Amino acid sequence: MALIVAGVNHLTAPIEIREKLAYGATEIEDALSRLKTESGAREAVVLSTCNRTEFWLVETTETGASAVASLMSQRLGANVAPCLYVRRDREAASHLFRVASGLDSMILGEAQIHGQVRDAWETCRAHSGVALNRLYQTALMVASRVREETGIGRGAASVSSSAVELSKKIFGSLAGRRAMVLGAGDVAAIALDCLRREGVKVSIVANRSYDRASSLAEEYGATAMHYEECWKRLHTVDVVICSTASPHTIVGVQHVAPAMSARGDRPLCILDIALPRDVDVRVGELENVFLYDLDDLRAAAAANLDRRLEDVPAAEAIIAAEVEKYWDWLAGLEAVPVVAEFRSRMERVRGDELANAMRRLGDLSPQQREAVDHFSHALMNKFLHEPSVRLRRAAANGRGLGVVDAARYLFALEPESVTAPDHGENS
């Protein structure tokens, strides 16, 4: 058995690729079913956010990474290999713990990823199992410890707050400015809070669901609108933040050009923090329009970076310790039933050979029969003790679980005959 993660993120793939590889909630079931069928993986989870798409697999063969590459390449319409990374075993566990803790984020220490990891696990529960359930539970616990025990989240910017910071480079202070937010999810809520704290005078929330827009607008003192109504107000705002879950662009030149004509020479800052992107890239070619997407936020997020970097070693120490705990647990989970099956097989062999020996020895007294039986038990236990101990120990060392798989092969312990103990979904 092996634990692997394969995927792309903001460090390996530009936004043009990431948006094509993003999976919506309705696409996950088919993707994981197909991946498990093609790779033979026991368990699978996909984590798809604005900055990453990663598939987590527990596999019995080594075909998982190639299956993920094939799936993503077909979706991309090109070879994904130059952008794809693969991590296995301990490195895979460490990667998820770092992701959940915000150490692998575009914005170091950002907190939103914690909820995204939780949501990914919950969405994929039908395809996860004992190993990935424990992995994701541990990742969420580790992320909470990192935020509580280190300063990694001190002054940390979210994607939304970084976008607001970027808009200040155009206007200086945002006090008295007007803003429009497209979308009504968590990202939009954070953006509205940031805008209000910056002194934005009027905010408009536009969303496909008016009820959700109205609820969010009421909470932050904004005005709610339907999408079809907001375009006629576009010329009145200075900043537009786009964070919808639309699978295609919703803001085009036909929406923005008329607004720019009515604005005179006043600039308009559009911050597209959605993935896939909400805004047609041609909008950025319009005069006095400043269009930024997720990949433009790195510089804006650097302001508070130095102080948070000081806390990275402490966070990494927490992660390293928890990786070892998880790996010991996983190794034991896999080794114990293999040892039990190994000893069961040997006991059957001992029983058969003992019966043959008794027939050849002829008439023996009960005491003699007991002595022969005791001898066979003792001899078998002597032979099996050291391999059993070493099998458990080797399963937890730096070689991963390869020794366990080797034992299965050497002693013909077929995987289907080795059943992991049922610890329940929430072990």
Residue pairs with C-beta under 8 A, 6 or more apart in sequence:
1 42
1 58
1 59
1 60
1 131
1 334
1 401
1 404
1 405
2 58
2 59
2 60
2 62
2 64
2 88
2 89
2 400
2 401
3 56
3 57
3 58
3 88
3 89
3 92
3 93
3 131
3 135
3 330
4 56
4 57
4 59
4 64
4 65
4 86
4 87
4 88
4 89
4 92
5 54
5 55
5 56
5 57
5 86
5 87
5 92
5 95
5 96
6 54
6 55
6 57
6 64
6 65
6 68
6 69
6 84
6 85
6 86
6 87
7 47
7 52
7 53
7 54
7 55
7 68
7 72
7 84
7 85
8 17
8 18
8 21
8 52
8 53
8 54
8 72
8 80
8 83
8 84
8 85
9 18
9 51
9 52
9 53
9 54
9 85
9 104
10 18
10 51
10 52
10 106
10 294
10 295
12 83
12 84
12 85
13 21
13 83
14 295
15 275
15 277
15 293
15 294
15 295
17 76
17 80
17 83
18 50
18 51
18 52
18 53
18 275
19 275
19 276
19 277
20 75
20 76
20 77
20 276
21 48
21 53
21 72
21 75
21 76
21 80
22 48
22 50
22 53
22 275
22 276
23 31
23 46
23 48
23 53
24 245
24 247
25 123
28 46
28 48
28 123
28 124
29 126
31 46
31 71
32 44
32 45
32 46
32 124
32 127
33 127
34 71
35 41
35 44
35 55
35 57
35 67
35 68
35 71
36 42
36 44
36 127
38 63
38 67
38 70
38 71
39 57
39 59
39 61
39 63
39 64
39 66
39 67
39 68
40 59
40 60
40 61
40 63
41 57
41 58
41 59
41 60
41 64
41 67
42 58
42 59
42 60
42 129
42 131
43 56
43 57
43 58
43 127
43 128
43 129
43 130
43 131
43 132
44 55
44 56
44 57
44 58
44 124
44 127
44 128
44 132
45 55
45 56
45 120
45 121
45 124
45 127
45 128
45 132
45 136
46 53
46 54
46 55
46 56
46 120
46 124
47 53
47 54
47 56
47 99
47 116
47 117
47 120
48 54
48 120
49 113
49 116
49 275
50 159
50 273
50 274
50 275
50 294
51 105
51 106
51 275
51 294
52 99
52 104
53 72
54 99
55 64
55 68
55 71
56 92
56 96
56 132
56 135
57 64
57 68
58 129
58 131
58 132
60 405
60 415
65 86
68 84
68 86
69 80
69 81
69 84
72 80
72 84
73 79
73 80
73 81
87 94
87 95
88 400
89 327
89 400
89 401
90 323
90 327
90 398
90 400
93 135
93 138
93 323
93 326
93 327
94 319
94 320
94 323
95 104
96 117
96 135
96 136
96 139
97 138
97 139
97 142
97 143
97 319
97 322
97 323
98 104
98 316
98 319
99 105
99 113
99 117
99 139
100 113
100 114
100 117
100 139
100 140
100 142
100 143
101 114
101 142
101 143
101 146
101 147
101 152
101 315
101 319
102 108
102 109
102 110
102 111
102 113
102 114
102 143
102 146
102 147
102 152
102 153
102 156
103 109
103 146
103 152
103 312
103 315
103 316
103 319
105 113
106 159
106 294
106 297
106 298
106 301
107 156
107 157
107 158
107 159
107 162
107 297
107 301
108 152
108 156
108 301
108 305
108 308
108 309
108 312
109 152
109 153
109 154
109 156
109 308
110 156
110 157
110 158
110 159
111 147
111 153
111 156
111 158
112 158
112 159
112 186
112 187
112 190
113 143
114 140
114 143
114 144
114 147
115 186
117 136
117 139
117 140
117 143
118 136
118 140
120 136
121 128
121 132
121 133
121 136
121 140
125 133
125 425
128 136
130 333
130 420
130 422
130 423
130 425
130 427
131 330
131 333
133 425
133 426
133 427
134 326
134 329
134 330
134 423
134 427
135 326
137 426
138 322
138 325
138 326
141 322
142 318
142 319
142 322
145 318
145 322
146 152
146 315
146 318
146 319
147 153
149 314
149 318
150 311
150 314
150 315
150 318
151 307
151 308
151 310
151 311
152 308
152 311
152 312
152 314
152 315
153 308
154 304
154 307
154 308
154 311
155 304
155 307
155 308
156 304
156 308
157 165
157 300
157 301
157 303
157 304
158 187
158 190
158 194
159 187
159 190
159 273
159 294
159 297
160 187
160 188
160 190
160 191
160 194
160 241
160 243
160 273
161 190
161 191
161 194
162 297
162 300
162 301
163 191
163 241
163 271
163 273
163 292
163 297
163 300
164 174
164 191
164 194
164 195
164 198
164 239
164 241
164 271
165 300
165 301
165 303
166 269
166 271
166 292
166 296
166 297
166 300
167 174
167 239
167 269
167 271
168 174
168 198
169 300
170 267
170 269
170 290
171 177
171 238
171 239
171 267
171 269
173 198
173 199
174 195
174 198
174 199
174 200
174 238
174 239
175 198
175 199
175 200
175 201
176 199
176 200
176 201
177 199
177 200
177 201
177 238
177 239
178 200
178 201
178 202
178 203
178 204
178 236
178 237
178 238
178 239
179 195
179 200
179 202
179 203
179 204
179 237
179 238
179 239
179 240
179 241
180 203
180 204
180 205
180 206
180 230
180 233
180 234
180 237
180 239
180 240
180 241
181 188
181 191
181 192
181 195
181 203
181 204
181 205
181 206
181 222
181 240
181 241
181 243
182 188
182 206
182 207
182 227
182 230
182 240
182 241
182 242
182 243
182 244
182 250
182 251
182 278
183 207
183 242
183 243
183 244
183 245
183 274
183 278
184 205
184 207
184 209
184 212
184 213
184 215
184 216
185 243
185 245
187 243
187 273
188 205
188 207
188 216
188 241
188 243
189 216
189 219
189 220
191 241
191 243
191 273
192 203
192 205
192 216
192 219
192 220
192 222
193 220
195 203
195 239
195 241
196 203
196 220
196 221
200 239
202 222
202 223
202 237
203 217
203 220
203 221
203 222
203 223
204 217
204 222
204 223
204 224
204 225
204 230
204 233
204 237
205 213
205 216
205 217
205 220
205 222
205 223
205 224
205 225
206 213
206 224
206 225
206 226
206 227
206 229
206 230
207 213
207 216
207 224
207 226
207 227
207 244
208 226
208 227
208 244
210 224
210 225
210 226
213 224
213 225
213 226
214 224
216 222
216 224
217 223
217 224
218 224
225 233
227 250
231 255
231 258
231 259
234 240
234 255
234 256
234 258
234 259
235 258
235 259
235 260
235 262
235 263
237 268
238 266
238 267
238 268
238 269
239 268
239 269
239 270
239 271
240 251
240 268
240 269
240 270
240 271
241 271
241 273
242 250
242 251
242 270
242 271
242 272
242 273
242 274
242 277
242 278
242 279
243 273
243 274
243 278
244 250
244 274
244 278
245 274
246 274
246 276
246 278
247 276
248 276
249 276
249 277
249 278
249 279
249 280
250 278
250 279
251 270
251 272
251 278
251 279
251 280
251 283
252 280
252 282
252 283
253 280
253 282
253 283
253 286
256 268
256 270
256 283
256 286
256 289
257 286
259 268
260 268
260 286
260 287
260 288
260 289
263 288
265 288
266 288
267 288
267 289
267 290
268 288
268 289
268 290
269 290
269 292
270 279
270 283
270 284
270 289
270 290
270 291
270 292
271 292
272 278
272 279
272 291
272 292
272 293
272 294
273 293
273 294
273 297
275 294
277 293
279 291
279 293
281 291
283 289
283 291
284 290
284 291
327 396
328 396
330 401
331 392
331 395
331 396
331 401
331 404
332 392
332 395
332 396
333 420
333 421
333 423
334 395
334 401
334 404
334 420
335 391
335 392
335 395
335 396
335 401
335 404
336 392
336 421
337 418
337 419
337 420
337 421
338 391
338 404
338 407
338 408
338 413
338 418
339 388
339 391
339 392
341 413
341 417
341 418
342 384
342 387
342 388
342 391
342 407
342 411
342 413
343 384
343 388
345 411
345 412
345 413
346 380
346 383
346 384
347 380
350 376
350 377
350 380
353 376
354 372
354 373
354 376
357 372
357 376
358 364
358 369
358 372
361 372
364 372
387 407
391 403
391 404
391 407
394 403
394 404
395 401
395 403
395 404
407 413
408 414
408 415
408 418
